[in-house]
Amino acid sequence: MIEVINLKLIGITGDSGVGKSTLALRLSEKLKCPFLDIDKVILNSEPIAKEDRTPQISKMKPEYFKLLIDNLENSNSGISILLNNMVETEVNIISKENDTIIAEWMFLPYLKIWKECNTKILIKADKELRRSNAINNKLITEEQYDGCVSIVKVDYSKYDYDYIFSNNYDNKSLEDILDKF
């Protein structure tokens, strides 16, 4: 359970490579608040240099994603309980010094924290544009993208959002999103 009553949570979700982390970082700079990259919470990892970065998603076999989603949808599963507890613990720690936190994760709507979010954001991007951006920026190889990222499907239509943005991977798209806040 999130312990802080007046905490403002901003949740950002969307497919891998749509710009969730980029938006979370820029929005956290604008609002002067921290953002929680849930991939890093789960993997207990430190941020790594952009030139060395590959999406966390490329490390998991595609067949495990359905298993992960099935477990996250079942709030009584061990995996769901574990992940929810990890994220809630981090939020409670961060909230001791901050009244606003941005959380971002591809599977964020499956977590209990999603219901606590005051602002819920979905970011979308054209599939081919998303693919070429990830590959051209050396965030992932073609093989990784085609073998894993393109296969993972999350049904975001089941959830409600305060904002749904399209990322065209240009500064104007990002600035248009940031101008809403």
Secondary structure, DSSP 4 states (H G I P E B T S, - for coil): ----TT-EEEEEE-STTSSHHHHHHHHHHHHT--EEEHHHHHHT-----GGG---GGGGS-HHHHHHHHHHHHSTTSHHHHHHHHHHHHHHHHHHTT-SEEEEE-TTGGGSTHHHH-SEEEEEE--HHHHHHHHHHTTSS-HHHIIIIITT----GGGS--SEEEE--SSHHHHHHHHTT-
